[in-house]
Amino acid sequence: MICDLKSWCWLGLMFTLHIPASGVTNFGPLILRGFGFDDYHVMLFQMPYGACQLIVIFLGFVSTIYFYSLAKSLNIHDKWLSKRYRVKSYIIFCALLPAIAASGKSKTSKGPSSTTDRPSAYYLLSSYCVVGPLIVNWQSSNTAGHSKKTSTTAITTMGSVGGSIVGPLLFDPKDKPYYRRGLQSLVICFSTCLLLTVMTTLYLKHLNRVNRRRRIAAGKKADIVDYSMMSIEEAEAERAKQSSQSSSEGDGMSPTGTRAFDDLTDLQNDEFIYVY
């Protein structure tokens, strides 16, 4: 786990995400007061912000399968579109962009004179809320082996806890009411998280290419089907299709899936498919 670059990617992603997340959670009402609102209006503004968080999380997870369902309805199930959008990193990337824009807008706006656009920027910050659950899901989908899964989950939790400790420290009371430095830290951390998302995606693609070469060297099929993002019905239908093709072709290749229940790490198993 320590020698696996992915583990440190998950740590970095959660750390850089939870620094701004904890800052917004703890200092959000104070930031709204800096916009020129009294306590009553601050409380009212927090209510739709919570609703925005729920909507963003729901839309984020639905969108991971939306494009696949659309492709299937258009009868292009076996083409690139149906496979391309069964991903998580693209959703994370798209969710971080509004958060970066909102942080920058909040930082550059000037106090009560900008009361029209600053609340909208504050609501736009809620787009980051879907990123944390997606990273946890992304991490678990790309880790195998009981001990490694446990250790990787622990190090991911360390990242989120560490970020939650650091985040509030970046908002200094002497910077009130606008908290310019704190808002600047949001831009930096969200941007760093976005950069780490791109790096992790590229690394996972590289690992898939490495496993493909390993399967070829072992006399197995170069390309195997990933069932992790399919429904039960789709997975069963695809397995039946693959089984019938293998029996009819009789290519003499070594069978795949024989070690599916072995306690191997993802790096040890050449049939592991990384999800990005």
C-alpha positions in Angstrom: 0.0 0.0 0.0 2.8 2.4 0.9 4.6 1.8 -2.4 1.4 2.2 -4.4 1.2 5.7 -5.9 -2.6 5.5 -6.0 -2.8 5.4 -2.2 -1.0 8.7 -1.9 -3.3 10.1 -4.7 -6.4 9.3 -2.6 -4.7 10.9 0.5 -3.9 14.0 -1.5 -7.4 14.3 -3.0 -9.2 14.0 0.3 -6.7 16.4 2.0 -7.0 19.1 -0.6 -10.7 18.7 -0.8 -11.5 18.9 2.9 -9.3 21.9 3.6 -11.8 24.2 1.8 -14.8 22.0 2.7 -14.2 22.5 6.4 -13.4 26.1 5.9 -16.8 26.7 4.2 -18.6 24.6 6.8 -17.2 26.5 9.7 -16.9 30.0 8.3 -19.8 30.0 5.8 -22.1 32.1 7.9 -19.3 34.6 8.7 -18.6 34.9 5.0 -22.2 35.7 4.3 -22.1 38.4 7.0 -19.2 39.9 5.1 -21.5 40.1 2.1 -23.5 42.7 4.1 -26.4 40.5 5.5 -27.6 40.5 9.0 -28.0 37.3 11.1 -31.6 36.7 10.1 -30.8 36.8 6.4 -27.7 34.7 6.9 -29.9 32.0 8.4 -32.3 32.2 5.5 -29.4 32.0 3.0 -28.1 28.8 4.6 -31.4 26.9 4.0 -31.2 26.8 0.1 -27.4 26.2 0.4 -28.2 22.9 2.2 -30.8 22.1 -0.5 -28.1 22.8 -3.2 -25.8 20.3 -1.5 -28.4 17.5 -1.6 -29.3 18.2 -5.3 -25.6 18.3 -6.3 -24.8 15.0 -4.6 -27.9 13.3 -6.2 -27.1 14.7 -9.7 -23.4 13.7 -9.4 -24.1 10.0 -8.8 -27.0 9.9 -11.3 -24.7 11.5 -14.0 -22.2 8.6 -13.6 -24.7 6.3 -15.3 -26.8 8.8 -17.3 -24.7 8.9 -20.5 -24.5 5.1 -20.5 -28.3 4.8 -20.2 -28.7 7.4 -23.0 -26.3 5.4 -25.2 -28.1 2.2 -24.5 -31.5 3.8 -25.5 -29.9 4.9 -28.8 -28.8 1.4 -29.5 -25.1 2.2 -29.3 -24.4 0.0 -26.3 -21.2 -1.5 -27.8 -19.7 1.7 -29.0 -17.3 4.1 -27.4 -19.9 6.5 -26.0 -21.5 3.8 -23.7 -18.1 3.0 -22.2 -16.6 6.4 -22.1 -19.0 8.0 -19.7 -19.2 5.1 -17.1 -16.6 7.0 -15.2 -16.1 9.0 -12.0 -13.1 11.3 -12.6 -15.0 13.3 -15.2 -17.8 14.0 -12.7 -15.3 15.1 -10.1 -13.5 17.3 -12.6 -16.8 19.0 -13.6 -17.9 19.5 -10.0 -14.6 21.2 -9.0 -14.8 23.7 -11.9 -17.8 25.6 -10.5 -16.3 25.5 -7.0 -13.1 27.1 -8.3 -15.0 29.8 -10.2 -17.2 30.5 -7.1 -14.2 30.8 -4.8 -12.5 33.2 -7.2 -15.7 35.3 -7.6 -16.2 35.5 -3.8 -12.6 36.6 -3.3 -12.7 39.4 -6.0 -16.2 40.8 -5.1 -16.1 43.9 -2.9 -18.4 43.7 0.1 -21.9 44.9 0.3 -21.7 46.6 -3.1 -21.7 43.1 -4.6 -24.7 41.6 -2.7 -26.3 40.4 -5.9 -23.6 38.2 -7.3 -21.8 37.0 -4.1 -24.7 34.9 -2.7 -25.0 33.2 -6.1 -21.2 32.5 -5.9 -21.7 31.1 -2.4 -24.4 28.7 -3.6 -22.2 27.6 -6.5 -19.6 26.5 -3.9 -22.0 23.6 -3.0 -20.8 21.8 -6.1 -17.8 20.4 -4.2 -20.1 18.4 -1.9 -20.4 15.5 -4.4 -16.6 15.2 -4.8 -15.9 13.6 -1.4 -18.4 10.7 -1.8 -17.2 10.1 -5.3 -13.5 10.0 -4.3 -14.4 7.4 -1.6 -16.3 5.4 -4.2 -13.5 5.8 -6.7 -10.9 4.6 -4.3 -12.8 1.5 -3.3 -13.4 0.6 -7.0 -9.6 0.7 -7.7 -8.3 -1.3 -4.7 -8.3 -5.0 -4.2 -7.1 -7.3 -1.4 -8.6 -7.2 2.1 -5.6 -5.8 3.9 -4.9 -3.2 1.2 -8.5 -2.1 1.1 -8.5 -1.6 4.9 -5.2 0.3 4.8 -6.2 2.4 1.9 -9.5 3.4 3.5 -7.6 4.4 6.6 -5.1 6.6 4.7 -8.0 8.2 2.8 -9.7 8.9 6.1 -6.5 10.4 7.4 -6.5 12.8 4.4 -10.1 14.0 5.1 -9.5 14.4 8.9 -6.2 16.2 8.3 -7.9 18.6 5.8 -10.7 19.2 8.2 -8.2 20.3 10.9 -6.2 22.6 8.6 -9.2 24.2 6.9 -10.5 26.4 9.7 -7.0 27.6 10.5 -6.8 29.4 7.1 -9.7 31.8 8.1 -8.1 34.3 10.5 -10.5 36.5 12.5 -8.4 39.5 11.7 -9.3 39.1 8.0 -13.0 39.6 8.6 -15.5 40.5 7.3 -14.3 39.5 3.8 -11.8 36.7 4.6 -9.7 37.3 1.5 -6.9 35.0 2.4 -9.3 32.2 3.4 -11.2 32.5 0.1 -7.8 32.5 -1.8 -7.0 29.3 -0.1 -10.2 27.8 -1.4 -9.1 28.6 -5.0 -5.7 27.0 -4.4 -7.0 23.9 -2.7 -9.8 23.2 -5.2 -7.3 23.8 -8.1 -4.8 21.4 -6.5 -7.6 18.8 -6.1 -8.5 19.2 -9.7 -4.9 18.7 -10.8 -4.6 15.6 -8.7 -7.8 14.2 -10.3 -6.2 14.6 -13.7 -2.9 12.9 -12.5 -4.8 10.0 -10.9 -6.8 9.4 -14.0 -3.7 9.3 -16.2 -2.0 6.9 -13.8 -5.0 4.6 -13.7 -5.1 4.6 -17.5 -1.4 3.7 -17.4 -2.0 0.8 -15.1 -4.7 -0.6 -17.4 -2.2 -0.6 -20.2 0.4 -2.4 -18.0 -2.2 -5.1 -17.1 -3.1 -5.5 -20.8 0.5 -6.2 -21.6 0.7 -8.6 -18.7 -2.3 -10.6 -19.9 -0.8 -10.9 -23.4 2.4 -12.2 -21.9 0.4 -14.7 -19.9 -1.5 -16.0 -22.9 -4.8 -14.4 -21.9 -7.1 -12.1 -23.8 -5.7 -8.6 -24.1 -9.1 -6.9 -23.5 -11.5 -8.2 -20.9 -14.9 -6.8 -19.9 -15.3 -4.7 -16.8 -18.5 -5.7 -15.0 -18.1 -3.3 -12.1 -20.3 -0.5 -13.6 -23.0 -2.8 -14.9 -26.3 -3.8 -13.4 -26.7 -7.5 -12.4 -28.8 -8.2 -15.5 -26.3 -6.5 -17.8 -23.4 -8.4 -16.2 -25.1 -11.8 -16.5 -25.9 -11.1 -20.2 -22.4 -10.0 -21.0 -20.9 -13.0 -19.2 -23.1 -15.3 -21.2 -22.1 -13.5 -24.4 -18.4 -13.8 -23.6 -18.7 -17.5 -22.7 -20.5 -18.3 -26.0 -17.9 -16.4 -28.0 -15.0 -18.2 -26.2 -16.5 -21.7 -26.8 -17.3 -21.0 -30.4 -13.9 -19.4 -31.3 -11.8 -21.9 -29.4 -8.7 -19.7 -29.6 -6.7 -21.8 -27.1 -6.0 -18.8 -24.8 -5.8 -19.2 -21.0 -9.1 -18.6 -19.3 -9.8 -15.4 -17.4 -11.6 -14.9 -14.1 -10.2 -18.1 -12.5 -8.6 -16.0 -9.7 -11.5 -13.6 -9.1 -11.9 -14.7 -5.5 -8.3 -14.9 -4.6 -7.1 -12.4 -2.0 -4.9 -10.5 -4.4 -4.1 -6.8 -4.5 -5.0 -4.9 -7.6 -1.3 -4.7 -8.5 -0.9 -8.4 -8.2 -3.9 -9.3 -10.3 -3.3 -8.8 -14.1 -7.1 -9.1 -14.7 -7.9 -6.1 -12.5 -9.5 -3.3 -14.5 -9.0 0.2 -13.1 -12.0 2.5 -13.2 -11.4 6.2 -14.0 
